[in-house]
């Protein structure tokens, strides 16, 4: 078992969490609210995935607060809800590190620094245009360091990660317990 990997000086440990230990969604809305992200509806299937829509982080946070204030809960992982019209939101595949290179939320522990895919993509561009030249100021998708977040009861279907690589992901539930 590896212990002591999370430094209390990480911005993710201070900015992203309220004093009560719960996710600080308002921080995301205030500081990154204009970012365009994909949000899955955990109650609605779309082929082998969940139905997704693009929205601003601030709109996602509003949706989370709306959901948490309701009695809605997804009753199972095949997308059957309890009948209420609110959906269970789950933000997926946010290219946060690429979009905010000056904001460093954590330092990767040395045991996990062998990230050959992102090392390659950071040093060798896969296209000829710069991020600044892209239409609609969209982020170049050539990085695989994502942020995922959702309300209690959100989930993602069983899937293989990008390029079938060995992911280094830690998912923490709202009670601070490691769940995967």
URCOR-V166471 format. One record per helix or strand. SS is the DSSP state (2 for helix, 1 for strand). FROM is the first residue (numbers start at 0). LEN is the number of residues. If there is no record, write none. Layout:
SS:FROM:LEN / SS:FROM:LEN
//
This chain:
2:10:4 / 1:16:1 / 1:22:1 / 2:24:8 / 1:35:11 / 1:48:8 / 2:56:12 / 1:73:1 / 1:80:1 / 1:88:6 / 2:95:4 / 2:109:3 / 2:115:8 / 2:130:3 / 2:134:3 / 1:146:4 / 2:161:3 / 1:171:1 / 1:177:1
//
